[in-house]
Amino acid sequence: MSAGLALPAAPAWRRFAGRRLTLVVGIAILTFFLFLSVAGPLVAPYDPIFQDAAARLQPPSLAHLLGTDNFGRDILSRVIWGAQIDLQIAVIGVLFPFLIGTTVGTIAGFFGGIIDAVFMRLVDIILAFPFLVLMLSIIAILGPGLGSFYIAMALVGWVSYARLIRAQMLVLKGSDYAVAAVSLGFSRTRIMFRHLLPNAIAGSIVFSMSDATLVLLSGAAVSYLGLGVQPPVAEWGVMVAEGQSFITTAWWIALFPGLSIVCLAFGFSMLGDALGELLGVHE
C-alpha cells in the first residue's frame, strides 16, 4: 500500500530535480532579504534617517559603501532598513487577497447557482477597471499610508485567487472522492475545506509567488507617487522617487534601492517557478 501511494509523487519529483537550482536561488534571495529585515538594526552602519549636511551627495566610498543622498543619509543603511517594509508589503499584500479569494472561490465553486453568479458578477465588475487605477483610487479615498495600501490590495487583488479556486472546485466537486464524502454524510464545510480545497489550492499557492512580485512593484509604485510609505521612513520606492531628481549627478541614490526591488521580485519569481514544477501546475 505504501509503495503504491509513493508512485504518483515520483514523476513530480523527477520534474522538480531539474529546478533545484531555481529553488535554491529563490530561497537564498528571500532568506537574504529576510535576514536584512530582521537584523537591520544590527548590521546597518548608520541611522537610516540621520541627516548629515556635511556628507550630502557623496558617491560610494569606504565611509559610505553605497553613497549618501541629498540629505546626507547613508544609502546602505536605508536599503537595509527598507528591506523590512518592502518584504512586509510583499507578504501582507498577498496574504489577505489570498485568504479572501480562496474563501470566495471555494464557496462559489462548490455551491454554484445564484451564489456563484453573484460572486462572479462581482469579479467581473472589479476586473472591468484597470488594476492600478482602481487601487490608486481606493488609496486616494482612504488616504496615503501602508494601511490604505493593504486595504486596497485586499479589495482588488482577491479576484484572481477566487477565479483560480472556483475553476478547480467546479472540476473537483464531481470527483469520486467528493461523491464518496457526500455519501458518507460529511458536512458541506468539511467537504469544501478538508477534502476539496487541499487538492484545489496548488495553483493559487504558485500564483501567490508571482503575485508577490506584482504587489512589491505596486507598493513601490504607490510609494513613488507619494501615496504609500511616507518620508523620512526608509522604503525602496520612496528612495527611488527621492533620487529621480539626481539621476544624472548622484545615480546611486535611485540605483541601489531600485536594484533591491528587482532582486526581491526575482527571488519570489524563482521560488514560484520551482513550486510550479514541484506541484505540477505548469503542466
Wavefront OBJ file of the C-alpha trace (Angstrom):
o trace
v 0.000 0.000 0.000
v 2.729 2.492 0.974
v 4.711 1.747 -2.188
v 1.628 2.279 -4.315
v 0.983 5.650 -2.715
v 4.557 6.796 -3.372
v 4.459 6.164 -7.119
v 2.321 9.149 -8.224
v 4.667 11.579 -6.492
v 7.784 10.271 -8.232
v 7.221 11.995 -11.619
v 6.719 15.339 -9.874
v 9.991 14.949 -8.010
v 11.802 13.959 -11.215
v 10.477 17.069 -12.923
v 11.466 19.107 -9.918
v 15.015 17.752 -9.903
v 15.841 19.980 -12.856
v 14.563 23.006 -10.935
v 16.586 22.538 -7.785
v 18.915 25.388 -8.720
v 15.896 27.630 -9.261
v 14.564 26.721 -5.821
v 17.935 27.223 -4.135
v 18.425 30.636 -5.761
v 14.895 31.759 -4.877
v 15.177 30.637 -1.261
v 18.663 32.150 -0.932
v 17.492 35.557 -2.170
v 14.430 35.595 0.077
v 16.463 34.372 3.049
v 18.982 37.139 2.489
v 16.307 39.843 2.482
v 14.580 38.224 5.442
v 17.872 38.377 7.338
v 18.223 42.068 6.463
v 14.684 42.791 7.618
v 15.248 41.067 10.970
v 18.835 42.102 11.629
v 18.622 45.591 10.132
v 19.320 47.452 13.390
v 22.399 45.274 13.975
v 24.006 45.351 10.524
v 23.132 48.845 9.298
v 26.188 51.078 9.766
v 24.192 54.296 10.329
v 20.810 55.531 11.477
v 18.676 55.456 8.283
v 17.039 58.817 8.985
v 20.057 60.653 10.401
v 20.864 63.706 8.262
v 24.443 64.894 7.858
v 24.626 68.092 5.811
v 28.406 67.766 5.533
v 28.060 64.375 3.797
v 25.442 65.305 1.175
v 25.535 63.516 -2.193
v 28.751 61.628 -1.539
v 29.444 58.820 -4.033
v 30.118 55.252 -2.841
v 33.205 55.169 -0.651
v 34.682 53.318 2.311
v 32.805 55.605 4.686
v 29.503 55.149 2.848
v 29.610 51.985 0.737
v 26.559 52.942 -1.359
v 26.957 56.696 -1.034
v 24.655 59.251 0.567
v 21.525 61.069 -0.561
v 20.724 64.779 -0.764
v 20.153 64.897 2.991
v 23.423 63.153 3.828
v 21.688 59.906 4.836
v 23.568 56.665 4.269
v 22.061 54.755 1.321
v 23.249 51.337 2.510
v 21.565 51.800 5.884
v 18.351 52.955 4.236
v 18.365 49.995 1.823
v 18.860 47.580 4.735
v 16.052 49.117 6.796
v 13.842 49.298 3.714
v 14.011 45.505 3.339
v 11.759 45.125 6.389
v 8.999 47.309 4.962
v 9.168 46.000 1.397
v 9.181 42.365 2.478
v 6.205 43.152 4.707
v 4.453 44.757 1.733
v 5.001 41.661 -0.400
v 3.777 39.212 2.276
v 0.815 41.084 3.749
v -0.213 42.429 0.348
v -0.619 38.820 -0.850
v -1.919 37.210 2.339
v -5.270 38.979 2.617
v -6.222 38.713 -1.089
v -5.212 35.035 -0.934
v -7.434 34.322 2.079
v -10.410 36.298 0.746
v -10.139 34.943 -2.799
v -9.687 31.358 -1.637
v -12.759 31.535 0.597
v -14.930 33.185 -2.075
v -13.752 30.832 -4.826
v -14.323 27.767 -2.679
v -17.881 28.756 -1.770
v -18.797 29.906 -5.283
v -17.392 26.815 -6.981
v -18.863 24.344 -4.518
v -22.405 25.697 -4.271
v -22.792 27.104 -7.786
v -26.161 28.556 -8.744
v -27.110 32.015 -7.525
v -24.173 32.187 -5.085
v -21.707 31.522 -7.878
v -23.452 34.012 -10.182
v -23.374 36.824 -7.597
v -19.706 36.342 -6.751
v -18.628 36.043 -10.389
v -20.527 39.189 -11.398
v -18.696 40.993 -8.610
v -15.442 39.635 -10.000
v -16.382 40.858 -13.488
v -17.130 44.344 -12.142
v -13.743 44.598 -10.429
v -11.908 43.255 -13.482
v -13.634 45.854 -15.664
v -11.391 48.519 -14.113
v -7.611 48.705 -14.628
v -5.930 47.209 -11.561
v -3.590 50.097 -10.763
v -6.221 52.782 -11.388
v -8.734 51.102 -9.076
v -6.117 50.541 -6.383
v -4.910 54.146 -6.514
v -8.496 55.389 -6.351
v -9.142 53.415 -3.158
v -5.908 54.665 -1.583
v -6.736 58.245 -2.547
v -10.118 57.901 -0.806
v -8.682 56.308 2.343
v -5.603 58.499 2.498
v -1.904 57.709 1.965
v -0.192 55.065 4.063
v 0.561 51.358 4.247
v -2.794 50.581 5.871
v -4.650 52.060 2.910
v -2.429 50.111 0.529
v -3.199 46.800 2.257
v -6.946 47.532 2.223
v -6.798 48.431 -1.470
v -4.897 45.230 -2.289
v -7.400 43.141 -0.319
v -10.372 44.749 -2.100
v -8.877 44.411 -5.574
v -6.419 41.519 -5.517
v -8.696 38.706 -4.325
v -10.444 38.246 -7.674
v -7.609 36.298 -9.312
v -7.474 33.795 -6.456
v -11.263 33.451 -6.469
v -11.283 32.583 -10.173
v -8.465 30.051 -9.805
v -10.032 28.250 -6.853
v -13.538 28.340 -8.343
v -12.344 26.700 -11.562
v -10.691 23.893 -9.600
v -13.701 23.414 -7.319
v -16.043 23.065 -10.282
v -13.933 20.147 -11.505
v -13.177 18.501 -8.162
v -16.672 18.537 -6.690
v -17.685 15.916 -9.252
v -14.754 13.619 -8.480
v -15.191 10.162 -6.975
v -13.819 11.062 -3.562
v -16.109 14.098 -3.340
v -19.133 11.956 -4.180
v -17.981 9.394 -1.616
v -17.656 12.099 1.040
v -21.228 13.215 0.339
v -22.430 9.606 0.549
v -20.762 9.220 3.938
v -22.770 12.154 5.240
v -19.912 14.598 5.774
v -20.902 18.230 6.211
v -20.527 20.671 3.343
v -17.960 22.641 5.305
v -15.816 19.543 5.810
v -16.102 18.520 2.184
v -15.188 22.005 0.947
v -12.283 22.823 3.211
v -10.912 19.419 4.164
v -11.417 17.284 1.062
v -11.647 19.612 -1.946
v -9.677 22.741 -1.086
v -6.332 20.972 -0.340
v -6.493 19.496 -3.841
v -7.528 22.775 -5.478
v -5.138 25.198 -3.831
v -1.837 24.278 -5.520
v -2.326 26.687 -8.423
v -3.139 29.552 -6.079
v -0.034 28.924 -3.987
v 2.153 29.095 -7.077
v 0.296 32.175 -8.319
v 0.818 33.885 -4.962
v 4.584 33.879 -5.587
v 4.124 35.741 -8.869
v 1.523 37.936 -7.229
v 4.043 38.857 -4.516
v 6.204 40.299 -7.276
v 3.276 42.370 -8.556
v 2.400 43.537 -5.037
v 6.008 44.506 -4.357
v 6.187 46.556 -7.556
v 2.764 48.070 -6.858
v 3.846 49.038 -3.349
v 6.985 50.673 -4.733
v 4.927 52.493 -7.368
v 2.417 53.742 -4.796
v 5.224 54.971 -2.543
v 6.886 56.559 -5.583
v 3.665 58.514 -6.193
v 3.556 59.638 -2.565
v 0.534 57.523 -1.578
v 2.351 54.738 0.260
v 5.072 54.906 2.880
v 5.744 58.499 3.838
v 9.206 60.082 4.214
v 11.529 60.012 6.060
v 10.835 56.286 6.517
v 13.310 54.192 4.520
v 11.380 52.395 1.772
v 12.783 51.473 -1.621
v 10.022 53.090 -3.693
v 10.350 56.323 -1.704
v 14.125 56.230 -2.180
v 13.764 55.835 -5.940
v 11.369 58.787 -6.007
v 13.781 60.894 -3.963
v 16.666 60.023 -6.263
v 14.994 60.765 -9.583
v 15.974 64.451 -9.434
v 19.622 63.476 -9.051
v 19.749 60.603 -11.538
v 22.435 62.279 -13.686
v 24.550 63.679 -10.853
v 24.005 61.189 -7.986
v 22.870 57.985 -9.711
v 23.493 55.846 -6.623
v 20.522 57.327 -4.744
v 17.951 55.645 -7.020
v 20.053 52.773 -8.406
v 20.613 50.677 -5.293
v 17.021 50.700 -3.945
v 15.832 50.014 -7.495
v 18.139 47.004 -7.731
v 16.862 45.802 -4.358
v 13.279 45.839 -5.674
v 14.340 43.856 -8.749
v 16.297 41.285 -6.708
v 13.485 40.656 -4.218
v 10.948 40.341 -7.032
v 13.315 37.932 -8.796
v 13.531 35.801 -5.650
v 9.742 35.434 -5.445
v 9.588 34.645 -9.164
v 12.248 31.919 -8.921
v 10.560 30.323 -5.908
v 7.196 30.357 -7.678
v 8.689 28.732 -10.772
v 10.220 25.926 -8.692
v 6.989 25.351 -6.741
v 5.090 25.200 -10.014
v 7.262 22.317 -11.186
v 7.024 20.541 -7.837
v 3.225 20.768 -7.701
v 2.778 20.056 -11.412
v 0.985 23.343 -12.008
v 2.921 24.148 -15.184
v 1.770 21.011 -16.971
l 1 2 3 4 5 6 7 8 9 10 11 12 13 14 15 16 17 18 19 20 21 22 23 24 25 26 27 28 29 30 31 32 33 34 35 36 37 38 39 40 41 42 43 44 45 46 47 48 49 50 51 52 53 54 55 56 57 58 59 60 61 62 63 64 65 66 67 68 69 70 71 72 73 74 75 76 77 78 79 80 81 82 83 84 85 86 87 88 89 90 91 92 93 94 95 96 97 98 99 100 101 102 103 104 105 106 107 108 109 110 111 112 113 114 115 116 117 118 119 120 121 122 123 124 125 126 127 128 129 130 131 132 133 134 135 136 137 138 139 140 141 142 143 144 145 146 147 148 149 150 151 152 153 154 155 156 157 158 159 160 161 162 163 164 165 166 167 168 169 170 171 172 173 174 175 176 177 178 179 180 181 182 183 184 185 186 187 188 189 190 191 192 193 194 195 196 197 198 199 200 201 202 203 204 205 206 207 208 209 210 211 212 213 214 215 216 217 218 219 220 221 222 223 224 225 226 227 228 229 230 231 232 233 234 235 236 237 238 239 240 241 242 243 244 245 246 247 248 249 250 251 252 253 254 255 256 257 258 259 260 261 262 263 264 265 266 267 268 269 270 271 272 273 274 275 276 277 278 279 280 281 282 283
